[in-house]
Structure formats: C-alpha cells, structure tokens
Amino acid sequence: MLPEKKIKNLISRHAELEKELSSGQVDKNKYAELSKEYSNLNEIIVYAKEYLNFQKETEDLNNVINDTKSDDELLRFANEELDKLRKNFFENEKKIKLFLLPKDQADTKNAIIEIRAGTGGLEASLFASDLFKMYEKVSHKKKWSLEVISISKSEAGGLKEIIALIKGKNIYSSLKYESGVHRVQRVPDTETQGRVHTSAATVAVLPEAEDLDIKLDDKDLRIDVFRSSGPGGQSVNTTDSAVRITHIPTGIVVSQQDEKSQIRNKEKGLKILRSRIYDYERQKIDQQRSKDRKSKIGTGDRSERIRTYNFPQGRITDHRINLTIHKLEEFMEGEIFDEMIESLSLQAQQDELSKIN
C-alpha cells in the first residue's frame, strides 16, 4: 500500500491551491505556475480520495455482510460493492503511483536528433538516410516542424551525418527512446549474389536547451574558424566561414559549416553545443541517481544496440522490450511509430513503478 501521508499531502495541497487561486491575490507570474500545478493535481485528486476512503468503506460493507439480520438482496449488493471497491482500489493505486513518478523536466522540450552512419560503409549511410526519412514522415504526420541544422552526404546519396531540430508539443518525450544503435539486415542494391548484409546507424536524441537551461561563458569557449569543405575535402568556400566550437570544461566539440555566413554557422553550432552540454549534465545526474541499477530503457547509451530492422523478413525488433512487429514497411513510412513508442513508454513506467515501495 502507498503511504497514507503522501496521499493526504496531495489532497491538502490541492485544497491549498484552490483557496489561493480563488483569493484573487496571486500575482500574474505566479498564477500561471500555480494554475498548472492545480490542473495536474485535478487529474488525480478523485482517485486519491477514493483510495483513502477504501478502508472505511470496506469496514462498512463487511459489517453489512457479517450482520445476521441482512437479507439476501442486501448481502448480494454488499458483496458486489466490495468486489468493485477492491478492483477500484488497485486501479487507483496504479494511477496514483504513476502520478507520483518523478517527472522528466525535459519531456516538454523540442528535440535535436543526430543520425550518423555506423559500421557497414555505403550501406550504413543509405540506412542513415532511410532513418532520417522515417523521422521526417513521422514529423509530417504529427504536424511537427523539422529543420535541418547540419548535413553531410555520402557518395552513394546516403547520409554520413545529419542533425535536425524537431519542434512541437512534448517532442522529447516522444523521441527520447530512439537514442542508440539501429541495426539493419537487408540485401544492398550493389549485392549481385543476393546476400543479406548487416550495417548500422547511431541515433542521438537531445532535449533542445534554451539560454535559461545552459549559460555559456565566453571564457569557456574556444572558437576556431576555417574554410568549409565538400566531398573529398575540396574547398567549397573562399572565406573562413566554417566554425569549430570547443567547450573547454567538458571537452565537447561542435563543428558547423553548412551556412555561407560565419555568424549563422556560429549560431547553429552554439544551439547544438548547448543541447549536448545540457544532455551531458542530465546524464551525469541520472548516473548518480541510479548507480546500483540500470533500467532497460532510457539509459541514453549511444553504443547500445536498441533495434533491428530485418527487411527480408519484414520485421522490426526492439531488443529492450523484446517486441517484434511484422510491419516493417509501415514503420519506415511512419505509420506505426506510435505503437512502438507507446510500448516503450509503458515498459519504462512499469520499471519506475517497481521502484516505488
């Protein structure tokens, strides 16, 4: 059972907020914050009250059942109500536990997604391109906006690397489970004997950091400028417009050369740098919190193989939750992306719930 004190605290906090918000004495800045907290508590308050009343209502019904004067009709009604009460109790307990789970503050943020070709040469770059197209289609279906920040193409028309910013509602919460190694098994177009090749691409999803999240001091940055280069290293710009920014305290380095303007390259580079530092700091905190345990989901480990896309068999398998879906083509078209994300989210919730005593 959940600690009674925790439930009572939720109810008393809800009553406090209701009184404060209706007083008309809350300043504008604080009103929005308190309204949001009150709205969140509204979702759970009915279940919290039912949960607390369970003991008393159970006793009342048991008194009716044990009373020798109760007729058959009353006994049947009392037993039915008791069964219903017990069922509701466990449902309410689950809802309250989910509500009490620590909230990831980054869930509401936009996301920066970085896709890089891994092992497998040209085929890996083609797969990286296919992954990006899939995320593009998902974004289009969900009416998210997608802006390419940086792109490096391969000779075969694939992608060595692409970095994009995806904006919308709760983007990071939808995409955060995509970080890791994505493996593909298929017959490349260049394969004459029909053999299946295995290659990979890595995906990193970072919450977009704002100026308020990460403040960058000029003294912590080393900025180098150079001429941007195209395929094969040939110079494609006669001015030093490309920018390399090094964050000295963490050693994180970002290079940006897509824009012809040094100022625009610096702006884009700082956007990526800020998000990488924010993610780095979050991961440090997460590691300190869970030294003794490692969740199956959401470790953020970029080297962890998370998913296999098997084209000959038309299936996609997520190794973290042992889920296989035999709809690979639909998945690559962005059609059933939500099905995968919902399964991952549910498992992550279950993992967290098991930690609550």
C-alpha positions in Angstrom: 0.0 0.0 0.0 1.0 3.6 -0.6 2.0 5.7 2.4 -1.2 7.4 3.7 0.7 10.6 4.4 1.7 11.0 0.7 -2.0 10.7 -0.3 -3.1 13.2 2.3 -0.4 15.6 1.2 -1.8 15.6 -2.4 -5.3 16.3 -1.1 -4.3 19.1 1.2 -2.0 20.7 -1.4 -5.0 20.6 -3.9 -7.2 22.4 -1.3 -4.4 25.0 -0.6 -4.1 25.8 -4.3 -7.8 26.1 -4.8 -8.0 28.6 -1.9 -5.0 30.6 -3.1 -6.1 30.8 -6.8 -9.6 31.9 -5.8 -8.4 34.6 -3.5 -7.5 36.9 -6.3 -4.3 37.9 -4.5 -1.8 35.9 -6.7 0.5 37.9 -9.0 0.4 37.2 -12.7 3.8 35.4 -12.9 2.9 33.0 -10.0 -0.7 32.5 -11.1 0.3 30.5 -14.3 2.7 28.3 -12.3 0.1 27.6 -9.6 -2.7 27.0 -12.1 -0.5 24.4 -13.9 0.1 22.6 -10.6 -3.6 22.7 -9.7 -4.6 21.4 -13.1 -2.1 18.5 -12.7 -3.5 17.6 -9.2 -7.1 17.8 -10.6 -6.3 14.7 -12.7 -5.5 12.6 -9.6 -7.5 14.1 -6.7 -10.7 11.9 -7.1 -8.6 8.7 -7.2 -6.7 9.9 -4.1 -9.8 10.5 -2.1 -11.3 7.1 -3.1 -8.0 5.5 -2.2 -8.1 7.0 1.3 -11.8 6.1 1.8 -11.2 2.4 0.9 -10.6 1.3 4.5 -13.7 2.8 5.9 -16.0 1.7 3.1 -14.6 -1.8 3.3 -15.4 -1.9 7.0 -18.9 -0.7 6.4 -19.6 -3.3 3.8 -18.1 -6.1 5.9 -20.3 -5.1 8.7 -23.4 -5.5 6.4 -22.1 -8.9 5.2 -21.4 -10.2 8.7 -24.7 -8.9 10.1 -27.1 -11.9 10.6 -30.1 -9.6 10.0 -29.0 -8.7 6.5 -31.4 -10.2 3.9 -30.2 -12.0 0.7 -30.7 -8.9 -1.5 -28.6 -6.7 0.8 -25.9 -9.3 1.1 -25.7 -9.7 -2.7 -25.5 -5.9 -3.1 -22.8 -5.6 -0.4 -20.6 -8.4 -1.9 -20.9 -6.8 -5.4 -19.9 -3.4 -4.0 -17.0 -4.9 -2.1 -15.6 -6.6 -5.3 -16.0 -3.3 -7.2 -14.3 -1.4 -4.3 -11.3 -3.8 -4.3 -10.9 -3.5 -8.1 -11.1 0.3 -7.9 -8.6 0.3 -5.1 -5.8 -1.4 -7.2 -6.7 0.8 -10.2 -6.5 3.9 -8.1 -3.2 2.8 -6.5 -1.7 2.3 -10.0 -2.8 5.8 -11.2 -1.5 7.5 -8.1 1.8 5.7 -8.4 2.2 6.9 -12.0 1.3 10.4 -10.9 4.0 10.3 -8.1 6.7 9.1 -10.5 9.5 11.7 -10.9 8.7 14.0 -13.9 11.4 14.4 -16.5 11.6 18.2 -17.0 13.0 17.7 -20.5 9.9 15.8 -21.7 8.1 19.0 -22.8 11.1 20.3 -24.8 11.8 20.2 -28.5 14.5 17.7 -29.6 17.7 17.8 -31.6 18.1 14.5 -33.4 21.6 13.4 -34.6 21.8 10.4 -37.0 25.2 9.0 -38.1 26.2 6.2 -40.4 27.9 3.4 -38.4 29.5 0.1 -39.5 28.7 -1.0 -43.0 30.2 1.6 -45.4 27.9 2.9 -48.1 25.0 0.7 -47.0 25.2 2.2 -43.5 24.9 5.7 -45.0 21.9 4.7 -47.0 20.3 3.3 -43.9 21.0 6.5 -42.0 19.2 8.3 -44.8 16.2 5.9 -44.6 16.0 6.5 -40.8 16.0 10.3 -41.3 13.2 9.9 -43.9 11.2 7.9 -41.4 11.5 10.6 -38.7 10.6 13.2 -41.4 7.4 11.2 -42.2 6.5 10.9 -38.5 7.0 14.6 -38.1 4.8 15.4 -41.1 2.0 13.1 -39.8 2.2 14.6 -36.3 2.4 18.2 -37.7 5.8 18.7 -36.0 8.2 21.1 -37.7 11.6 19.7 -38.7 14.6 22.0 -39.5 17.9 20.5 -40.8 20.8 22.1 -38.9 23.7 20.2 -40.4 24.1 17.6 -43.1 26.9 15.5 -44.6 26.1 13.3 -47.6 27.8 10.2 -48.8 28.9 9.4 -52.4 26.0 6.9 -52.8 23.4 9.5 -52.0 23.1 8.4 -48.4 24.0 10.4 -45.2 27.2 10.3 -43.3 25.6 12.5 -40.7 22.5 14.7 -40.2 21.5 16.9 -37.3 17.9 18.3 -37.2 15.8 20.2 -34.8 12.2 18.9 -34.3 9.7 21.3 -32.8 6.2 20.6 -31.4 4.4 19.5 -28.3 6.3 17.2 -25.9 8.7 16.2 -28.7 11.5 14.9 -26.4 9.1 12.6 -24.5 8.1 11.0 -27.9 11.6 10.6 -29.3 13.9 10.1 -26.3 13.8 6.3 -26.6 15.3 6.4 -30.1 18.8 7.0 -28.8 21.2 4.1 -29.5 22.4 1.8 -32.3 19.9 0.9 -35.0 20.9 -2.2 -37.0 19.7 -3.1 -40.4 19.7 -6.5 -42.2 18.9 -6.4 -45.9 20.3 -7.1 -49.4 22.1 -3.9 -50.7 21.3 -2.8 -54.3 25.0 -3.4 -55.1 24.9 -7.0 -53.9 24.9 -9.3 -57.0 24.5 -12.6 -55.2 21.6 -11.6 -53.0 23.4 -11.9 -49.7 22.0 -10.2 -46.7 24.3 -7.6 -45.2 24.3 -6.1 -41.7 25.1 -2.5 -41.1 24.2 0.1 -38.5 23.5 3.8 -37.8 23.5 5.6 -34.5 20.8 8.0 -33.3 21.2 10.5 -30.5 18.2 12.5 -29.3 18.9 15.5 -27.1 16.4 17.9 -25.5 16.8 21.3 -27.0 18.5 23.5 -24.4 17.5 27.1 -24.1 19.6 30.0 -22.8 18.0 29.6 -19.4 19.0 25.9 -19.2 22.7 26.4 -20.1 24.5 29.7 -19.9 27.7 29.7 -22.0 30.6 31.9 -20.8 32.9 33.2 -23.5 35.9 32.2 -21.4 34.8 28.6 -21.5 34.7 28.6 -25.3 37.4 28.2 -27.9 36.2 29.2 -31.4 38.3 28.2 -34.5 37.3 29.3 -38.0 38.3 27.5 -41.2 37.2 27.1 -44.8 34.3 24.7 -45.3 35.0 21.6 -47.4 32.9 19.4 -49.7 33.1 15.7 -50.6 36.7 14.5 -50.8 37.9 17.6 -48.8 38.0 20.1 -51.6 37.4 23.7 -50.6 33.9 24.9 -51.4 34.2 28.4 -49.9 36.8 31.0 -50.4 36.2 32.6 -46.9 36.8 31.2 -43.4 33.0 30.6 -42.8 33.2 27.2 -41.1 33.3 27.2 -37.3 34.6 24.8 -34.7 33.5 25.5 -31.1 35.1 23.7 -28.1 33.5 23.8 -24.7 36.7 23.7 -22.6 35.2 22.4 -19.2 33.6 19.4 -20.8 35.7 18.9 -23.9 32.6 18.8 -26.1 33.3 19.9 -29.7 30.9 21.1 -32.4 31.7 21.9 -36.0 29.4 23.7 -38.3 29.9 24.6 -41.9 26.6 24.3 -43.7 25.9 28.1 -43.9 28.0 30.6 -46.0 27.9 33.0 -43.1 30.3 32.5 -40.2 27.7 34.2 -37.9 25.0 31.7 -38.9 27.4 28.7 -38.5 28.3 30.0 -35.1 24.6 30.4 -34.1 23.8 26.8 -35.2 26.9 25.5 -33.6 26.0 27.1 -30.2 22.5 25.6 -30.4 23.9 22.1 -30.8 26.6 22.7 -28.2 24.1 24.0 -25.7 21.9 20.9 -26.1 24.9 18.5 -25.9 26.1 20.1 -22.7 22.5 20.0 -21.3 22.3 16.3 -22.1 25.7 15.6 -20.7 24.7 17.3 -17.4 21.4 15.3 -17.3 23.2 12.0 -17.8 25.7 12.8 -15.0 22.7 13.3 -12.6 21.0 10.2 -13.9 24.1 8.1 -13.3 24.5 9.4 -9.8 20.8 8.6 -9.0 21.0 5.0 -10.3 24.5 3.7 -9.6 23.1 0.4 -8.4 20.5 -0.2 -11.1 20.3 0.3 -14.9 16.9 0.5 -16.4 16.3 -1.5 -19.6 15.0 1.7 -21.3 16.2 5.2 -21.4 19.8 4.7 -20.5 20.8 7.0 -23.3 23.8 4.9 -24.1 24.7 5.7 -27.7 26.6 2.4 -28.1 23.7 0.2 -27.0 22.0 -1.8 -29.8 18.3 -1.0 -29.4 16.6 -2.1 -32.6 17.0 -4.4 -35.6 15.3 -3.7 -38.9 15.1 -7.1 -40.9 14.0 -6.3 -44.4 14.0 -9.9 -45.8 11.5 -11.0 -43.1 9.7 -7.6 -42.9 10.1 -7.3 -39.2 11.4 -4.8 -36.7 12.5 -5.8 -33.2 13.2 -3.6 -30.2 15.7 -5.5 -28.1 15.0 -3.5 -24.9 11.4 -4.8 -24.5 11.7 -7.9 -26.8 8.9 -6.5 -29.0 8.8 -7.7 -32.6 6.4 -6.1 -35.1 5.9 -7.6 -38.6 5.1 -4.3 -40.3 8.5 -3.0 -41.2 7.3 -1.2 -44.4 4.6 0.6 -42.5 7.1 1.5 -39.7 9.5 3.1 -42.2 6.6 5.1 -43.6 6.0 6.5 -40.1 2.6 4.7 -39.9 3.0 2.7 -36.7 5.7 4.7 -34.9 3.3 5.4 -32.1 2.7 1.7 -31.4 6.5 1.2 -30.7 6.8 4.4 -28.6 3.7 3.5 -26.5 5.1 0.1 -25.8 8.5 1.6 -24.7 6.8 4.3 -22.6 4.6 1.7 -20.8 7.6 -0.5 -20.1 9.5 2.5 -18.8 6.6 3.3 -16.5 6.5 -0.3 -15.2 10.2 -0.2 -14.5 9.8 3.0 -12.5 6.7 1.7 -10.7 8.6 -1.3 -9.5 11.0 1.0 -7.7 8.2 2.6 -5.6 7.7 0.9 -2.3 
